[in-house]
Amino acid sequence: FLYRAQTPGTATGDNGTVRMGTSSAPQPDGTLFVLPSHGGRVTISEDDYLEGGPDLVAEIAASSAALDLGPRMDLYRRTGVCE
């Protein structure tokens, strides 16, 4: 929240679906992305989904560690998630 408040051109989301390719649409616990108008890579589709790799993804991996540290981490790396 504080980063977003102090950094123009950023937006955050909570449990939103992010389209990352044709068959991948994870729902990270938290996301932060730079808006396209400020040079960001994520776009917002006509039906209001994020598309592409956000700048930061947060996963709370208490019960889903195998998924979060395996296939999802690989997906995030492939789509250029920075953090």
Jmol script that loads the backbone (N, CA, C; Angstrom):
load data "model"
ATOM      1  N   PHE A   1       0.821  -1.198   0.000  1.00  0.00           N
ATOM      2  CA  PHE A   1       0.000   0.000   0.000  1.00  0.00           C
ATOM      3  C   PHE A   1       0.864   1.261   0.000  1.00  0.00           C
ATOM      4  N   LEU A   2       1.867   1.288   0.872  1.00  0.00           N
ATOM      5  CA  LEU A   2       2.726   2.467   0.961  1.00  0.00           C
ATOM      6  C   LEU A   2       3.522   2.687  -0.320  1.00  0.00           C
ATOM      7  N   TYR A   3       4.045   1.611  -0.900  1.00  0.00           N
ATOM      8  CA  TYR A   3       4.792   1.743  -2.154  1.00  0.00           C
ATOM      9  C   TYR A   3       3.885   2.320  -3.234  1.00  0.00           C
ATOM     10  N   ARG A   4       2.702   1.777  -3.349  1.00  0.00           N
ATOM     11  CA  ARG A   4       1.752   2.260  -4.357  1.00  0.00           C
ATOM     12  C   ARG A   4       1.404   3.728  -4.120  1.00  0.00           C
ATOM     13  N   ALA A   5       1.180   4.101  -2.880  1.00  0.00           N
ATOM     14  CA  ALA A   5       0.809   5.483  -2.558  1.00  0.00           C
ATOM     15  C   ALA A   5       1.917   6.470  -2.905  1.00  0.00           C
ATOM     16  N   GLN A   6       3.160   6.034  -2.814  1.00  0.00           N
ATOM     17  CA  GLN A   6       4.294   6.924  -3.059  1.00  0.00           C
ATOM     18  C   GLN A   6       4.872   6.805  -4.467  1.00  0.00           C
ATOM     19  N   THR A   7       4.366   5.885  -5.281  1.00  0.00           N
ATOM     20  CA  THR A   7       4.946   5.634  -6.603  1.00  0.00           C
ATOM     21  C   THR A   7       3.890   5.811  -7.683  1.00  0.00           C
ATOM     22  N   PRO A   8       3.889   6.945  -8.358  1.00  0.00           N
ATOM     23  CA  PRO A   8       2.913   7.168  -9.432  1.00  0.00           C
ATOM     24  C   PRO A   8       3.048   6.111 -10.529  1.00  0.00           C
ATOM     25  N   GLY A   9       1.926   5.689 -11.039  1.00  0.00           N
ATOM     26  CA  GLY A   9       1.920   4.744 -12.147  1.00  0.00           C
ATOM     27  C   GLY A   9       1.885   3.295 -11.730  1.00  0.00           C
ATOM     28  N   THR A  10       1.778   3.011 -10.434  1.00  0.00           N
ATOM     29  CA  THR A  10       1.674   1.627  -9.990  1.00  0.00           C
ATOM     30  C   THR A  10       0.250   1.327  -9.538  1.00  0.00           C
ATOM     31  N   ALA A  11      -0.071   0.063  -9.561  1.00  0.00           N
ATOM     32  CA  ALA A  11      -1.372  -0.398  -9.085  1.00  0.00           C
ATOM     33  C   ALA A  11      -1.161  -1.729  -8.393  1.00  0.00           C
ATOM     34  N   THR A  12      -2.045  -2.071  -7.493  1.00  0.00           N
ATOM     35  CA  THR A  12      -1.947  -3.337  -6.779  1.00  0.00           C
ATOM     36  C   THR A  12      -3.250  -4.103  -6.907  1.00  0.00           C
ATOM     37  N   GLY A  13      -3.160  -5.393  -6.640  1.00  0.00           N
ATOM     38  CA  GLY A  13      -4.348  -6.227  -6.674  1.00  0.00           C
ATOM     39  C   GLY A  13      -4.264  -7.294  -5.607  1.00  0.00           C
ATOM     40  N   ASP A  14      -5.401  -7.866  -5.276  1.00  0.00           N
ATOM     41  CA  ASP A  14      -5.484  -8.884  -4.245  1.00  0.00           C
ATOM     42  C   ASP A  14      -6.305 -10.044  -4.777  1.00  0.00           C
ATOM     43  N   ASN A  15      -5.686 -11.211  -4.920  1.00  0.00           N
ATOM     44  CA  ASN A  15      -6.362 -12.419  -5.388  1.00  0.00           C
ATOM     45  C   ASN A  15      -7.006 -12.253  -6.760  1.00  0.00           C
ATOM     46  N   GLY A  16      -6.403 -11.474  -7.630  1.00  0.00           N
ATOM     47  CA  GLY A  16      -6.930 -11.298  -8.978  1.00  0.00           C
ATOM     48  C   GLY A  16      -6.335 -12.292  -9.954  1.00  0.00           C
ATOM     49  N   THR A  17      -7.096 -12.672 -10.955  1.00  0.00           N
ATOM     50  CA  THR A  17      -6.609 -13.580 -11.982  1.00  0.00           C
ATOM     51  C   THR A  17      -5.714 -12.821 -12.948  1.00  0.00           C
ATOM     52  N   VAL A  18      -4.553 -13.420 -13.252  1.00  0.00           N
ATOM     53  CA  VAL A  18      -3.595 -12.821 -14.171  1.00  0.00           C
ATOM     54  C   VAL A  18      -3.395 -13.789 -15.322  1.00  0.00           C
ATOM     55  N   ARG A  19      -3.713 -13.363 -16.533  1.00  0.00           N
ATOM     56  CA  ARG A  19      -3.510 -14.220 -17.701  1.00  0.00           C
ATOM     57  C   ARG A  19      -2.037 -14.148 -18.102  1.00  0.00           C
ATOM     58  N   MET A  20      -1.412 -15.322 -18.111  1.00  0.00           N
ATOM     59  CA  MET A  20       0.006 -15.427 -18.463  1.00  0.00           C
ATOM     60  C   MET A  20       0.151 -16.499 -19.523  1.00  0.00           C
ATOM     61  N   GLY A  21      -0.160 -16.180 -20.734  1.00  0.00           N
ATOM     62  CA  GLY A  21      -0.138 -17.160 -21.802  1.00  0.00           C
ATOM     63  C   GLY A  21      -1.538 -17.664 -22.094  1.00  0.00           C
ATOM     64  N   THR A  22      -1.612 -18.600 -23.037  1.00  0.00           N
ATOM     65  CA  THR A  22      -2.924 -19.063 -23.493  1.00  0.00           C
ATOM     66  C   THR A  22      -3.612 -20.009 -22.519  1.00  0.00           C
ATOM     67  N   SER A  23      -2.839 -20.735 -21.700  1.00  0.00           N
ATOM     68  CA  SER A  23      -3.480 -21.709 -20.818  1.00  0.00           C
ATOM     69  C   SER A  23      -3.152 -21.502 -19.343  1.00  0.00           C
ATOM     70  N   SER A  24      -2.544 -20.379 -19.002  1.00  0.00           N
ATOM     71  CA  SER A  24      -2.164 -20.140 -17.610  1.00  0.00           C
ATOM     72  C   SER A  24      -2.817 -18.872 -17.094  1.00  0.00           C
ATOM     73  N   ALA A  25      -3.545 -19.017 -15.998  1.00  0.00           N
ATOM     74  CA  ALA A  25      -4.198 -17.859 -15.384  1.00  0.00           C
ATOM     75  C   ALA A  25      -4.197 -18.028 -13.867  1.00  0.00           C
ATOM     76  N   PRO A  26      -3.004 -17.902 -13.258  1.00  0.00           N
ATOM     77  CA  PRO A  26      -2.957 -18.062 -11.804  1.00  0.00           C
ATOM     78  C   PRO A  26      -3.658 -16.914 -11.087  1.00  0.00           C
ATOM     79  N   GLN A  27      -3.917 -17.126  -9.845  1.00  0.00           N
ATOM     80  CA  GLN A  27      -4.546 -16.117  -9.005  1.00  0.00           C
ATOM     81  C   GLN A  27      -3.618 -15.873  -7.808  1.00  0.00           C
ATOM     82  N   PRO A  28      -2.569 -15.034  -7.998  1.00  0.00           N
ATOM     83  CA  PRO A  28      -1.628 -14.781  -6.897  1.00  0.00           C
ATOM     84  C   PRO A  28      -2.327 -14.127  -5.711  1.00  0.00           C
ATOM     85  N   ASP A  29      -1.744 -14.340  -4.523  1.00  0.00           N
ATOM     86  CA  ASP A  29      -2.305 -13.722  -3.325  1.00  0.00           C
ATOM     87  C   ASP A  29      -2.179 -12.206  -3.372  1.00  0.00           C
ATOM     88  N   GLY A  30      -1.178 -11.704  -4.036  1.00  0.00           N
ATOM     89  CA  GLY A  30      -1.006 -10.259  -4.186  1.00  0.00           C
ATOM     90  C   GLY A  30      -0.195  -9.946  -5.424  1.00  0.00           C
ATOM     91  N   THR A  31      -0.495  -8.839  -6.080  1.00  0.00           N
ATOM     92  CA  THR A  31       0.268  -8.421  -7.258  1.00  0.00           C
ATOM     93  C   THR A  31       0.520  -6.926  -7.197  1.00  0.00           C
ATOM     94  N   LEU A  32       1.614  -6.511  -7.798  1.00  0.00           N
ATOM     95  CA  LEU A  32       1.907  -5.097  -7.992  1.00  0.00           C
ATOM     96  C   LEU A  32       2.399  -4.956  -9.420  1.00  0.00           C
ATOM     97  N   PHE A  33       1.890  -3.978 -10.124  1.00  0.00           N
ATOM     98  CA  PHE A  33       2.328  -3.794 -11.494  1.00  0.00           C
ATOM     99  C   PHE A  33       2.395  -2.320 -11.823  1.00  0.00           C
ATOM    100  N   VAL A  34       3.256  -2.026 -12.783  1.00  0.00           N
ATOM    101  CA  VAL A  34       3.395  -0.667 -13.281  1.00  0.00           C
ATOM    102  C   VAL A  34       2.421  -0.510 -14.439  1.00  0.00           C
ATOM    103  N   LEU A  35       1.647   0.538 -14.402  1.00  0.00           N
ATOM    104  CA  LEU A  35       0.658   0.771 -15.449  1.00  0.00           C
ATOM    105  C   LEU A  35       1.335   1.009 -16.791  1.00  0.00           C
ATOM    106  N   PRO A  36       0.726   0.549 -17.894  1.00  0.00           N
ATOM    107  CA  PRO A  36       1.316   0.742 -19.218  1.00  0.00           C
ATOM    108  C   PRO A  36       1.653   2.203 -19.525  1.00  0.00           C
ATOM    109  N   SER A  37       0.883   3.129 -19.003  1.00  0.00           N
ATOM    110  CA  SER A  37       1.153   4.547 -19.268  1.00  0.00           C
ATOM    111  C   SER A  37       2.469   5.008 -18.643  1.00  0.00           C
ATOM    112  N   HIS A  38       3.034   4.211 -17.739  1.00  0.00           N
ATOM    113  CA  HIS A  38       4.306   4.539 -17.100  1.00  0.00           C
ATOM    114  C   HIS A  38       5.396   3.538 -17.483  1.00  0.00           C
ATOM    115  N   GLY A  39       5.216   2.827 -18.580  1.00  0.00           N
ATOM    116  CA  GLY A  39       6.236   1.908 -19.081  1.00  0.00           C
ATOM    117  C   GLY A  39       6.103   0.474 -18.625  1.00  0.00           C
ATOM    118  N   GLY A  40       5.005   0.107 -18.012  1.00  0.00           N
ATOM    119  CA  GLY A  40       4.818  -1.259 -17.533  1.00  0.00           C
ATOM    120  C   GLY A  40       4.499  -2.238 -18.644  1.00  0.00           C
ATOM    121  N   ARG A  41       4.672  -3.522 -18.357  1.00  0.00           N
ATOM    122  CA  ARG A  41       4.469  -4.584 -19.352  1.00  0.00           C
ATOM    123  C   ARG A  41       3.095  -5.217 -19.274  1.00  0.00           C
ATOM    124  N   VAL A  42       2.405  -5.052 -18.157  1.00  0.00           N
ATOM    125  CA  VAL A  42       1.089  -5.665 -17.987  1.00  0.00           C
ATOM    126  C   VAL A  42       0.038  -4.824 -18.700  1.00  0.00           C
ATOM    127  N   THR A  43      -0.876  -5.485 -19.345  1.00  0.00           N
ATOM    128  CA  THR A  43      -1.992  -4.777 -19.959  1.00  0.00           C
ATOM    129  C   THR A  43      -3.287  -5.228 -19.276  1.00  0.00           C
ATOM    130  N   ILE A  44      -4.307  -4.450 -19.436  1.00  0.00           N
ATOM    131  CA  ILE A  44      -5.627  -4.802 -18.918  1.00  0.00           C
ATOM    132  C   ILE A  44      -6.515  -5.086 -20.117  1.00  0.00           C
ATOM    133  N   SER A  45      -7.056  -6.300 -20.163  1.00  0.00           N
ATOM    134  CA  SER A  45      -7.841  -6.728 -21.324  1.00  0.00           C
ATOM    135  C   SER A  45      -9.190  -6.022 -21.349  1.00  0.00           C
ATOM    136  N   GLU A  46      -9.891  -6.203 -22.457  1.00  0.00           N
ATOM    137  CA  GLU A  46     -11.218  -5.595 -22.597  1.00  0.00           C
ATOM    138  C   GLU A  46     -12.199  -6.125 -21.553  1.00  0.00           C
ATOM    139  N   ASP A  47     -11.964  -7.351 -21.087  1.00  0.00           N
ATOM    140  CA  ASP A  47     -12.856  -7.918 -20.060  1.00  0.00           C
ATOM    141  C   ASP A  47     -12.258  -7.799 -18.657  1.00  0.00           C
ATOM    142  N   ASP A  48     -11.343  -6.821 -18.477  1.00  0.00           N
ATOM    143  CA  ASP A  48     -10.790  -6.418 -17.174  1.00  0.00           C
ATOM    144  C   ASP A  48      -9.910  -7.451 -16.478  1.00  0.00           C
ATOM    145  N   TYR A  49      -9.172  -8.268 -17.232  1.00  0.00           N
ATOM    146  CA  TYR A  49      -8.177  -9.158 -16.662  1.00  0.00           C
ATOM    147  C   TYR A  49      -6.790  -8.573 -16.907  1.00  0.00           C
ATOM    148  N   LEU A  50      -5.865  -8.823 -15.971  1.00  0.00           N
ATOM    149  CA  LEU A  50      -4.475  -8.477 -16.210  1.00  0.00           C
ATOM    150  C   LEU A  50      -3.899  -9.498 -17.170  1.00  0.00           C
ATOM    151  N   GLU A  51      -3.058  -9.037 -18.094  1.00  0.00           N
ATOM    152  CA  GLU A  51      -2.412  -9.945 -19.029  1.00  0.00           C
ATOM    153  C   GLU A  51      -0.930  -9.637 -19.049  1.00  0.00           C
ATOM    154  N   GLY A  52      -0.108 -10.692 -18.938  1.00  0.00           N
ATOM    155  CA  GLY A  52       1.337 -10.537 -18.917  1.00  0.00           C
ATOM    156  C   GLY A  52       1.884 -10.777 -17.517  1.00  0.00           C
ATOM    157  N   GLY A  53       3.176 -10.521 -17.355  1.00  0.00           N
ATOM    158  CA  GLY A  53       3.820 -10.760 -16.064  1.00  0.00           C
ATOM    159  C   GLY A  53       3.875  -9.506 -15.212  1.00  0.00           C
ATOM    160  N   PRO A  54       3.238  -9.505 -14.041  1.00  0.00           N
ATOM    161  CA  PRO A  54       3.319  -8.350 -13.148  1.00  0.00           C
ATOM    162  C   PRO A  54       4.760  -8.111 -12.693  1.00  0.00           C
ATOM    163  N   ASP A  55       5.029  -6.960 -12.142  1.00  0.00           N
ATOM    164  CA  ASP A  55       6.357  -6.642 -11.641  1.00  0.00           C
ATOM    165  C   ASP A  55       6.652  -7.361 -10.333  1.00  0.00           C
ATOM    166  N   LEU A  56       5.638  -7.608  -9.524  1.00  0.00           N
ATOM    167  CA  LEU A  56       5.808  -8.307  -8.254  1.00  0.00           C
ATOM    168  C   LEU A  56       4.607  -9.202  -8.019  1.00  0.00           C
ATOM    169  N   VAL A  57       4.867 -10.420  -7.576  1.00  0.00           N
ATOM    170  CA  VAL A  57       3.810 -11.363  -7.221  1.00  0.00           C
ATOM    171  C   VAL A  57       4.085 -11.848  -5.810  1.00  0.00           C
ATOM    172  N   ALA A  58       3.080 -11.879  -4.964  1.00  0.00           N
ATOM    173  CA  ALA A  58       3.214 -12.393  -3.604  1.00  0.00           C
ATOM    174  C   ALA A  58       2.346 -13.630  -3.453  1.00  0.00           C
ATOM    175  N   GLU A  59       2.951 -14.691  -2.969  1.00  0.00           N
ATOM    176  CA  GLU A  59       2.224 -15.926  -2.696  1.00  0.00           C
ATOM    177  C   GLU A  59       2.413 -16.276  -1.228  1.00  0.00           C
ATOM    178  N   ILE A  60       1.352 -16.618  -0.537  1.00  0.00           N
ATOM    179  CA  ILE A  60       1.428 -17.117   0.824  1.00  0.00           C
ATOM    180  C   ILE A  60       1.383 -18.636   0.696  1.00  0.00           C
ATOM    181  N   ALA A  61       2.528 -19.261   0.940  1.00  0.00           N
ATOM    182  CA  ALA A  61       2.705 -20.663   0.572  1.00  0.00           C
ATOM    183  C   ALA A  61       2.568 -21.639   1.728  1.00  0.00           C
ATOM    184  N   ALA A  62       1.781 -21.341   2.723  1.00  0.00           N
ATOM    185  CA  ALA A  62       1.636 -22.246   3.861  1.00  0.00           C
ATOM    186  C   ALA A  62       1.057 -23.595   3.449  1.00  0.00           C
ATOM    187  N   SER A  63      -0.009 -23.594   2.691  1.00  0.00           N
ATOM    188  CA  SER A  63      -0.647 -24.853   2.312  1.00  0.00           C
ATOM    189  C   SER A  63      -0.437 -25.218   0.849  1.00  0.00           C
ATOM    190  N   SER A  64       0.119 -24.311   0.066  1.00  0.00           N
ATOM    191  CA  SER A  64       0.271 -24.570  -1.368  1.00  0.00           C
ATOM    192  C   SER A  64       1.724 -24.437  -1.818  1.00  0.00           C
ATOM    193  N   ALA A  65       2.663 -24.739  -0.940  1.00  0.00           N
ATOM    194  CA  ALA A  65       4.088 -24.550  -1.243  1.00  0.00           C
ATOM    195  C   ALA A  65       4.526 -25.333  -2.470  1.00  0.00           C
ATOM    196  N   ALA A  66       4.078 -26.561  -2.617  1.00  0.00           N
ATOM    197  CA  ALA A  66       4.498 -27.371  -3.762  1.00  0.00           C
ATOM    198  C   ALA A  66       4.084 -26.723  -5.083  1.00  0.00           C
ATOM    199  N   LEU A  67       2.892 -26.179  -5.132  1.00  0.00           N
ATOM    200  CA  LEU A  67       2.408 -25.501  -6.333  1.00  0.00           C
ATOM    201  C   LEU A  67       3.112 -24.163  -6.518  1.00  0.00           C
ATOM    202  N   ASP A  68       3.209 -23.379  -5.445  1.00  0.00           N
ATOM    203  CA  ASP A  68       3.782 -22.033  -5.541  1.00  0.00           C
ATOM    204  C   ASP A  68       5.273 -22.052  -5.869  1.00  0.00           C
ATOM    205  N   LEU A  69       6.011 -23.028  -5.335  1.00  0.00           N
ATOM    206  CA  LEU A  69       7.457 -23.087  -5.548  1.00  0.00           C
ATOM    207  C   LEU A  69       7.845 -23.969  -6.722  1.00  0.00           C
ATOM    208  N   GLY A  70       6.870 -24.587  -7.359  1.00  0.00           N
ATOM    209  CA  GLY A  70       7.121 -25.452  -8.506  1.00  0.00           C
ATOM    210  C   GLY A  70       6.583 -24.833  -9.785  1.00  0.00           C
ATOM    211  N   PRO A  71       5.411 -25.309 -10.248  1.00  0.00           N
ATOM    212  CA  PRO A  71       4.861 -24.842 -11.524  1.00  0.00           C
ATOM    213  C   PRO A  71       4.602 -23.335 -11.580  1.00  0.00           C
ATOM    214  N   ARG A  72       4.106 -22.751 -10.502  1.00  0.00           N
ATOM    215  CA  ARG A  72       3.838 -21.307 -10.539  1.00  0.00           C
ATOM    216  C   ARG A  72       5.134 -20.503 -10.628  1.00  0.00           C
ATOM    217  N   MET A  73       6.155 -20.903  -9.870  1.00  0.00           N
ATOM    218  CA  MET A  73       7.419 -20.176  -9.937  1.00  0.00           C
ATOM    219  C   MET A  73       7.999 -20.256 -11.352  1.00  0.00           C
ATOM    220  N   ASP A  74       7.918 -21.430 -11.972  1.00  0.00           N
ATOM    221  CA  ASP A  74       8.391 -21.573 -13.349  1.00  0.00           C
ATOM    222  C   ASP A  74       7.619 -20.655 -14.289  1.00  0.00           C
ATOM    223  N   LEU A  75       6.300 -20.595 -14.129  1.00  0.00           N
ATOM    224  CA  LEU A  75       5.467 -19.719 -14.947  1.00  0.00           C
ATOM    225  C   LEU A  75       5.858 -18.264 -14.744  1.00  0.00           C
ATOM    226  N   TYR A  76       6.043 -17.854 -13.503  1.00  0.00           N
ATOM    227  CA  TYR A  76       6.402 -16.467 -13.220  1.00  0.00           C
ATOM    228  C   TYR A  76       7.749 -16.119 -13.849  1.00  0.00           C
ATOM    229  N   ARG A  77       8.692 -17.031 -13.813  1.00  0.00           N
ATOM    230  CA  ARG A  77      10.004 -16.784 -14.449  1.00  0.00           C
ATOM    231  C   ARG A  77       9.866 -16.652 -15.960  1.00  0.00           C
ATOM    232  N   ARG A  78       9.092 -17.553 -16.552  1.00  0.00           N
ATOM    233  CA  ARG A  78       8.921 -17.521 -18.026  1.00  0.00           C
ATOM    234  C   ARG A  78       8.254 -16.225 -18.495  1.00  0.00           C
ATOM    235  N   THR A  79       7.345 -15.679 -17.684  1.00  0.00           N
ATOM    236  CA  THR A  79       6.615 -14.493 -18.119  1.00  0.00           C
ATOM    237  C   THR A  79       7.262 -13.198 -17.652  1.00  0.00           C
ATOM    238  N   GLY A  80       8.442 -13.283 -17.026  1.00  0.00           N
ATOM    239  CA  GLY A  80       9.200 -12.094 -16.697  1.00  0.00           C
ATOM    240  C   GLY A  80       8.804 -11.363 -15.429  1.00  0.00           C
ATOM    241  N   VAL A  81       8.166 -12.068 -14.483  1.00  0.00           N
ATOM    242  CA  VAL A  81       7.854 -11.442 -13.197  1.00  0.00           C
ATOM    243  C   VAL A  81       9.177 -11.098 -12.524  1.00  0.00           C
ATOM    244  N   CYS A  82       9.340  -9.841 -12.141  1.00  0.00           N
ATOM    245  CA  CYS A  82      10.623  -9.379 -11.583  1.00  0.00           C
ATOM    246  C   CYS A  82      10.849  -9.858 -10.157  1.00  0.00           C
ATOM    247  N   GLU A  83       9.840  -9.812  -9.327  1.00  0.00           N
ATOM    248  CA  GLU A  83       9.971 -10.174  -7.905  1.00  0.00           C
ATOM    249  C   GLU A  83       8.873 -11.145  -7.524  1.00  0.00           C
TER     250      GLU A  83
END
end "model"
wireframe off; spacefill off
backbone 0.3
color backbone group
